[in-house]
Amino acid sequence: MKAKIGVFGGSGFYSLFDEYEEIKVDTPYGPPSDKVAIGRIGKYDVAFLPRHGRDHSLPPHRINYRANIWAFHHLGVERIIAPCAAGSLQPHIKPGDFVICDQFVDRTRGRIDTFYDGPTTIHISTADPYCPQLRQLAIECAQKLGIPYHPTGTVVVIQGPRFSTKAESKWFTQMGWEVINMTQYPEVTLARELAICYVNISLITDWDVGLVGQVEPVSAEEVTRVFKENNEKVKKLIYTMIENMPEERTCPCKDALKGAVV
């Protein structure tokens, strides 16, 4: 089976279709997070994979990001829509809002983050890591659906599985970054290494603890509760994006490897 579009499910988001077929994909990098479900949305066959597994058995630092991205690539996926649960670092970005990120800051450590370990050396550009064509589509569809959204935002990616201290979170807020998450890196850059378009939609579940004196410390229970409450809104946005997806890729993502080989 093949699919041109892939969707990752984040915390609290473990299914996308009513009718689908499941397939097991073996990869050179080990097993993906789960079996891949393939269903039909509009004119496209779509692959869905919950990045933490359907029973949320994989914490962020244990996800096999290479296997997940390679599994989509093996199935023919050219575009990935990647919603995730995230915290807000700024007062004006509220729980229930969506942020369509355009930048990330990596604060993880020890994660395997490339397909190219030699002898060929590859240096891809991540100056603009998210697909501009998919980002614009997400913005237009959020507007059409009346979903509260922010058209840009920088996500700082922490190692997890713990949440930040107040001091760390306050630093991130003072840097002007908008979103905090545990899974965006290296997922987005691995997609770029395989010339796959990638868009992140961060669903804000809480305010992070760096907004000292204004918010209660975040809990995993609260994150999951808010994400579940907004699942239908997330799915509606994804379905609308896919139903309005142009067939031609006009972005630079498909040429990511041109000029990258040393």
Secondary structure, DSSP 8 states (H G I E B T S, - for coil): ---SEEEEE-TT-----SS-EEE----TT---SS-EEEEEETTEEEEEEETTTTTT---GGG--HHHHHHHHHHTT--EEEEEEEEEESSTTS-TT-EE---EEEEE--S----S--SSS-B----SS-S-HHHHHHHHHHHHHHT--EES--EEEEE--SS---HHHHHHHHHTT--EEESSHHHHHHHHHHTT-EEEEEEEEEEE-TTSTTTS----HHHHHHHHHHTHHHHHHHHHHHHHT--SS--SSGGGTTTTTB-
